[in-house]
Amino acid sequence: MFEISFRNESDANAIYMNVLEKNPESDSILSLHKEKIVVESKDVHFYRNTIVPVLKYYIHRTKEKEWILSVLENTFYYKEEEEQEQILCILQSILLGERPDIPNLPALEQRDAQLESVMQSFFQMPVSFSFDSFITFRLKEYFEGLQVFVEAAIDEYKLEQEYQSFVHQLRELLTTTDSKLDELHLVYQYQFDFYDKSFSHIPKNQLIKYMNRTHFNNYSYYIDSVVLAPLVSIAPKKLFLYTDNTENQLVETIRNIFEERAVVLPFHYFGQNKSKID
């Protein structure tokens, strides 16, 4: 027989129910006494194949989130629930390997291997222990390693907030700028090329004439003079953007700024539409 004690009754109840769900037909006797789970069993396999995996899963799904929220609030002072949830969402995508472009992060496999190693070394044989003490002391290095990923998520969150502010400023400028062209065709394959409603190419010197640089002098973000500055300065009532590279960051930014004014079409549509005019 061995016991697992908990500081919180909710933890004890959740793990108790998870064990029953994972192995409902076990011959082992499992009982719950408020903040304590008692296991009466000589079956080492039940311990290693049921109890340990359930504890590991609960640490992953519940205790990590609690620890992360505590760090966000008490170390980085993100106290608003909405901010916390956004950072958690970014962190989750990092831990799932969905943001491989973030540099200098430890390999995700190392993190899983570290938790597995601690679990295996501690739980060689059934032993009575405190779940909370196990997390505090045995998993101290594991959680400290998680902070690297939290900091990366915070950096990504800040970048996204800056980007949203940048888009909002240009969107506001667009709404207050008189349209110089009713219709503009923008083509992106290897570079961005501008065409008027007659599908006549607009040369760079003409784009410069459209630009009002005083619009951008007071902005806190760099706005390139090749694409965004001319686009916002022209402020077309309708923008047709032809490209097959819809995941390009600048393409996405243009869509976010122009919103309902923008129509994104496949690249070959430009040739088809131009031939109708020609």
Residue pairs with C-beta under 8 A, 6 or more apart in sequence:
1 38
1 39
1 40
1 41
2 38
2 39
2 126
2 127
2 128
2 129
3 36
3 37
3 38
3 39
3 128
4 12
4 15
4 36
4 37
4 39
4 51
4 128
4 129
4 130
4 131
5 35
5 36
5 128
5 129
5 130
5 131
6 12
6 15
6 35
6 36
6 37
6 130
6 131
6 132
7 35
7 130
7 131
7 132
8 35
9 34
9 35
11 58
11 62
11 131
12 32
12 34
12 35
12 36
12 37
13 32
14 58
14 62
15 37
15 54
15 55
15 58
15 131
16 30
16 32
16 37
18 54
18 57
18 58
19 30
19 37
19 50
19 51
19 54
20 30
22 50
22 53
22 54
23 46
23 49
23 50
26 41
26 43
26 46
26 50
27 41
27 43
27 46
28 39
28 40
28 41
28 43
28 46
29 39
29 40
29 41
30 37
30 38
30 39
30 40
31 37
31 38
31 40
32 38
39 46
39 47
39 51
39 126
41 47
41 126
44 125
44 126
47 123
47 125
47 126
48 123
51 123
52 119
52 123
55 119
55 131
56 115
56 116
56 119
59 115
59 135
59 139
60 115
63 135
64 143
64 146
65 88
67 143
67 146
68 88
68 91
68 146
68 150
69 84
69 88
71 147
71 150
72 78
72 83
72 84
72 87
72 150
72 154
73 79
73 84
76 150
76 154
78 84
78 87
78 154
83 157
86 157
87 150
87 153
87 154
87 157
88 153
90 99
90 153
90 156
90 157
90 160
91 149
91 150
91 152
91 153
93 99
94 102
94 105
94 149
94 152
94 153
94 156
95 108
95 111
95 149
97 108
99 156
102 152
102 156
105 148
105 149
105 152
106 145
106 148
111 142
111 145
111 146
111 149
114 141
114 142
114 145
115 139
115 142
118 138
118 139
118 142
122 134
122 138
135 143
162 221
165 221
166 221
167 253
167 256
167 257
169 219
169 220
169 221
170 223
170 228
170 232
170 257
171 256
171 257
171 259
173 215
173 232
174 232
174 235
174 257
174 258
177 212
177 215
177 232
177 233
177 235
178 235
179 234
179 235
179 236
179 237
180 210
180 233
180 234
180 235
180 236
181 196
181 197
181 234
181 236
181 237
182 197
182 236
182 237
182 238
183 196
183 197
183 236
183 237
183 238
183 240
184 194
184 195
184 196
184 197
184 231
184 234
184 236
184 238
184 239
184 240
185 194
185 195
185 196
185 197
185 199
185 240
185 242
185 270
185 273
186 192
186 193
186 194
186 195
186 231
186 239
186 240
186 241
186 242
186 254
187 193
187 195
187 241
187 242
187 243
187 267
187 270
188 241
188 242
188 243
188 245
188 248
188 250
188 251
188 267
189 243
189 244
189 245
189 267
192 226
192 227
192 250
193 201
194 201
194 202
194 207
194 230
195 201
195 202
195 274
196 202
198 277
199 273
199 274
199 277
199 278
207 230
207 234
208 225
208 230
210 230
210 233
210 234
211 225
211 229
211 230
211 233
212 233
213 229
215 232
215 233
216 223
216 229
223 229
223 232
227 250
227 254
228 250
228 253
228 254
228 257
231 239
231 254
231 257
231 258
232 257
236 261
237 261
238 261
238 263
239 254
239 258
239 261
239 262
239 263
240 262
240 263
240 265
240 273
241 251
241 254
241 255
241 262
241 263
241 264
241 265
242 265
242 266
242 267
242 269
242 270
243 251
243 264
243 266
243 267
244 266
244 267
245 251
246 252
246 264
251 264
254 262
255 262
255 264
